[in-house]
Amino acid sequence: MKAIVYTQYGSPDVLRLKDVEKPTPRDDEVLIRVRATTVNRTDCATIRAKPFFMRMVTGLFKPKKQIPGTEFAGDIEAVGKGVSSLKIGDKVFGFDDQGAGSHAQYMTIKEDKVVIMPDKISYGQAAASSEGAHYAYNFINKVDLKAGQHVLVNGATGAIGSATVQLLKDFDVTITAVCATKNIELVKSLGANKVINYTKDDFTKDEQNYDFVFDMVGKSSFFKCKHILKPGGVYLSSDLGYMWQNLFLPLITPLLQPLISHKKAVFPTPTDIRGSLGLIKRLIEQNKFKAVIDREFPLEHIVEAYKYVEKGHKIGNVIITVEHNDKI
Ligand SMILES: NC(=O)c1ccc[n+]([C@@H]2O[C@H](COP(=O)([O-])OP(=O)(O)OC[C@H]3O[C@@H](n4cnc5c(N)ncnc54)[C@H](OP(=O)(O)O)[C@@H]3O)[C@@H](O)[C@H]2O)c1
């Protein structure tokens, strides 16, 4: 089979399209014929092994898993002896932030990282529906949202940000989204009630106060946003922040109460991928979530896709289509 392979960490130029052996599923795994995958920010960080501590998982000196890729959609081609919830022929999608090896024509994965695709969506749309929405869901369910509250989402056009705005809609809160001029209509269509154009205005100087600030692009900090939070307000970031401060602030801010008016920072670790995928599937079927797509690349042009995604300006998701003929 064809697969994207890398044997050393580095820029996207370390990636090569190669012929490799088709994998065989273990007892608790399924073999998937990949139809679509994505390039996301996790993939970009993984191939460069940045931040450095990622190497504790991905391999200290060189990648343990030589085929990258975390999101996927495709068809089940074989199942291990112990697999009970999926069968050959099922159309499935899923995600593994520890590495799914989905930048290939075939991949194997444990059944608990895979669910049946929602009806009536394309493989590309399904592949793009997992990571951003999984993180958005895991961030939202770590805080206590109440109807009528005010929430600001910075980076509302990214994979995580665009999913966050859509998922927040369900909570009947007022959403202020921060994006660039060209994306104002898009974020309104996703459900934002108010938009701040970051190329003209600094949202951290906004006169309105918020119950929650979700920074889904990691361009602010708790201290910059503290004064736009209401007393008891919560700051949440998808990014580690300068000197990894977002890892430590959740431990420190509770100790500073009431000096900081009971405001606090949280930094959730997303878990339970299958739980998220099940919820995302339901939201797609109820027309409450649709992954935003920026553009598509064929697998053989994946280096171009990585170079585009790592610039940090993609709008939603970048899909990689995987052909199963002699074209590649
Ligand atoms: N916690 C985790 O496990 C985890 C996992 C994946 C990613 N992340 C982090 O989460 C962040 C977002 O990931 P993502 O995949 O959603 O990113 P992404 O798709 O690359 O999105 C970034 C978005 O933010 C917009 N943007 C750029 N500069 C901005 C600014 N100053 N203010 C507001 N918006 C701005 C970009 O559009 P324009 O440039 O056109 O404005 C783009 O749409 C990244 O920092 C990533 O490292 C964390």
The ligand as an SDF file (V2000), in Angstrom:
LIG
                    3D

 48 52  0  0  0  0  0  0  0  0999 V2000
   -4.8110   21.2400   23.5510 N   0  0  0  0  0  0  0  0  0  0  0  0
   -4.5280   20.3950   22.5540 C   0  0  0  0  0  0  0  0  0  0  0  0
   -4.4050   19.2010   22.7310 O   0  0  0  0  0  0  0  0  0  0  0  0
   -4.3940   20.9580   21.1640 C   0  0  0  0  0  0  0  0  0  0  0  0
   -4.5830   20.1530   20.0470 C   0  0  0  0  0  0  0  0  0  0  0  0
   -4.5280   20.7220   18.7910 C   0  0  0  0  0  0  0  0  0  0  0  0
   -4.2460   22.0780   18.6870 C   0  0  0  0  0  0  0  0  0  0  0  0
   -4.0020   22.8010   19.8050 N   0  0  0  0  0  0  0  0  0  0  0  0
   -3.6930   24.2450   19.7220 C   0  0  0  0  0  0  0  0  0  0  0  0
   -4.9370   24.9150   19.5670 O   0  0  0  0  0  0  0  0  0  0  0  0
   -4.7760   26.0340   18.7120 C   0  0  0  0  0  0  0  0  0  0  0  0
   -5.8100   26.0020   17.6220 C   0  0  0  0  0  0  0  0  0  0  0  0
   -5.7500   24.8190   16.8790 O   0  0  0  0  0  0  0  0  0  0  0  0
   -6.5880   24.7400   15.5410 P   0  0  0  0  0  0  0  0  0  0  0  0
   -6.2870   23.4350   14.9150 O   0  0  0  0  0  0  0  0  0  0  0  0
   -7.9880   25.1110   15.7780 O   0  0  0  0  0  0  0  0  0  0  0  0
   -5.8390   25.9030   14.7420 O   0  0  0  0  0  0  0  0  0  0  0  0
   -5.9990   26.4180   13.2860 P   0  0  0  0  0  0  0  0  0  0  0  0
   -7.0730   25.6220   12.6180 O   0  0  0  0  0  0  0  0  0  0  0  0
   -4.6510   26.5300   12.7150 O   0  0  0  0  0  0  0  0  0  0  0  0
   -6.6650   27.8470   13.5160 O   0  0  0  0  0  0  0  0  0  0  0  0
   -6.1180   29.0040   13.8900 C   0  0  0  0  0  0  0  0  0  0  0  0
   -7.1710   30.0500   13.4640 C   0  0  0  0  0  0  0  0  0  0  0  0
   -6.9960   31.2300   14.1950 O   0  0  0  0  0  0  0  0  0  0  0  0
   -7.0490   32.3660   13.3260 C   0  0  0  0  0  0  0  0  0  0  0  0
   -6.1290   33.3670   13.8780 N   0  0  0  0  0  0  0  0  0  0  0  0
   -4.8090   33.5450   13.6110 C   0  0  0  0  0  0  0  0  0  0  0  0
   -4.3270   34.5530   14.3570 N   0  0  0  0  0  0  0  0  0  0  0  0
   -5.3580   35.0100   15.1120 C   0  0  0  0  0  0  0  0  0  0  0  0
   -5.4710   36.0410   16.0790 C   0  0  0  0  0  0  0  0  0  0  0  0
   -4.4380   36.8150   16.4330 N   0  0  0  0  0  0  0  0  0  0  0  0
   -6.6620   36.2300   16.6590 N   0  0  0  0  0  0  0  0  0  0  0  0
   -7.7330   35.4600   16.3580 C   0  0  0  0  0  0  0  0  0  0  0  0
   -7.6980   34.4790   15.4210 N   0  0  0  0  0  0  0  0  0  0  0  0
   -6.5090   34.2520   14.8190 C   0  0  0  0  0  0  0  0  0  0  0  0
   -6.6220   31.8450   11.9680 C   0  0  0  0  0  0  0  0  0  0  0  0
   -7.2600   32.5350   10.9000 O   0  0  0  0  0  0  0  0  0  0  0  0
   -6.6680   33.9580   10.3410 P   0  0  0  0  0  0  0  0  0  0  0  0
   -5.1780   33.8600   10.3830 O   0  0  0  0  0  0  0  0  0  0  0  0
   -7.2350   34.0410    8.9510 O   0  0  0  0  0  0  0  0  0  0  0  0
   -7.2470   34.9800   11.2450 O   0  0  0  0  0  0  0  0  0  0  0  0
   -7.0910   30.3960   11.9860 C   0  0  0  0  0  0  0  0  0  0  0  0
   -8.3890   30.2680   11.4410 O   0  0  0  0  0  0  0  0  0  0  0  0
   -3.3340   25.9890   18.2140 C   0  0  0  0  0  0  0  0  0  0  0  0
   -2.5920   26.9140   18.9940 O   0  0  0  0  0  0  0  0  0  0  0  0
   -2.8770   24.5890   18.5000 C   0  0  0  0  0  0  0  0  0  0  0  0
   -1.4950   24.5250   18.7620 O   0  0  0  0  0  0  0  0  0  0  0  0
   -4.1080   22.2900   21.0210 C   0  0  0  0  0  0  0  0  0  0  0  0
  1  2  1  0
  2  3  2  0
  2  4  1  0
  4  5  1  0
  4 48  2  0
  5  6  2  0
  6  7  1  0
  7  8  2  0
  8  9  1  0
  8 48  1  0
  9 10  1  0
  9 46  1  0
 10 11  1  0
 11 12  1  0
 11 44  1  0
 12 13  1  0
 13 14  1  0
 14 15  2  0
 14 16  1  0
 14 17  1  0
 17 18  1  0
 18 19  2  0
 18 20  1  0
 18 21  1  0
 21 22  1  0
 22 23  1  0
 23 24  1  0
 23 42  1  0
 24 25  1  0
 25 26  1  0
 25 36  1  0
 26 27  1  0
 26 35  1  0
 27 28  2  0
 28 29  1  0
 29 30  1  0
 29 35  2  0
 30 31  1  0
 30 32  2  0
 32 33  1  0
 33 34  2  0
 34 35  1  0
 36 37  1  0
 36 42  1  0
 37 38  1  0
 38 39  2  0
 38 40  1  0
 38 41  1  0
 42 43  1  0
 44 45  1  0
 44 46  1  0
 46 47  1  0
M  CHG  2   8   1  16  -1
M  END
$$$$
